[in-house]
Amino acid sequence: MKNGVYSLLKAKFLVNDDAVKNWRFIVFVIVLAIIMIASTQRFDQKVFEITALSNQVKELRSEFIDRRSELMKLKLESTISDKMLQRQIYPSTVPPVKIKVVKEEEKNFFKKIWE
C-alpha cells in the first residue's frame, strides 16, 4: 500500500513502458475539462444577458404604462377644455346637430328620354 501511494506521488505511471495509454487518458480528461469550463462560461453569459434583457423589458413596460396614463389624462375633455380656455376658445353652448344629405337619384338614359 505504501509503495503504491509513493509511486503515485512520484508519477511513475507517466514514465513506465505503457505510459502512452495513460497520457491519452490524461489528455482526454483535460480536453473534457476545457469543454466543460467553456460551456459553463457560455451558460453564465447567457444567464446574465437574459437577466439584463428582462430588466430592460420591465423598465420599458413601466415607461409604456406611464406614457399611456399621461395620454389618457391628456385626452380627457376637462383637460382639453382647460387648454382651449387658455387660448380663449370656449366650448359650444348649442348641442351639435346631425346633418342629413339626401342624394338625388340620377336618371339613367332611358328616363331622360321619356321626360
C-alpha positions, -999 to 999 in steps of 0.1 A, spaced: 0 0 0 28 24 10 47 15 -22 16 22 -44 9 56 -29 46 65 -31 48 56 -68 16 75 -75 31 106 -58 63 103 -79 41 99 -110 59 67 -121 28 58 -141 37 86 -166 72 72 -174 65 35 -175 66 14 -207 28 16 -212 26 53 -203 11 61 -237 -22 48 -226 -21 69 -195 -11 100 -215 -40 95 -239 -65 93 -210 -50 124 -193 -52 144 -225 -88 132 -230 -97 142 -194 -81 176 -199 -100 182 -232 -133 173 -215 -125 197 -186 -118 225 -210 -150 218 -229 -170 217 -196 -154 250 -184 -162 267 -218 -198 255 -218 -203 267 -182 -188 301 -190 -211 304 -220 -241 294 -199 -233 320 -173 -230 347 -201 -264 337 -214 -280 339 -179 -265 374 -174 -278 385 -208 -313 372 -201 -313 389 -167 -303 422 -183 -329 419 -211 -357 410 -186 -348 441 -165 -349 462 -197 -383 448 -206 -396 457 -171 -384 492 -175 -399 496 -209 -432 482 -198 -434 506 -169 -425 535 -191 -452 524 -215 -478 524 -188 -467 558 -176 -470 572 -211 -504 556 -216 -517 571 -184 -504 605 -194 -521 602 -228 -554 592 -211 -552 623 -189 -545 645 -219 -575 630 -238 -599 639 -211 -625 666 -221 -617 686 -190 -580 688 -198 -588 698 -234 -613 724 -224 -588 739 -199 -562 742 -226 -587 757 -250 -598 783 -224 -562 794 -222 -563 802 -259 -597 818 -255 -616 791 -273 -648 783 -254 -670 752 -256 -702 754 -276 -734 760 -258 -755 747 -286 -755 709 -290 -744 695 -323 -770 688 -350 -767 659 -374 -769 670 -410 -785 646 -434 -778 648 -470 -803 633 -494 -788 622 -526 -809 627 -556 -813 596 -577 -796 601 -611 -818 595 -640 -805 570 -664 -805 574 -702 -840 559 -707 -857 581 -681 -842 612 -696 -855 603 -730 -891 598 -718 -893 631 -700 
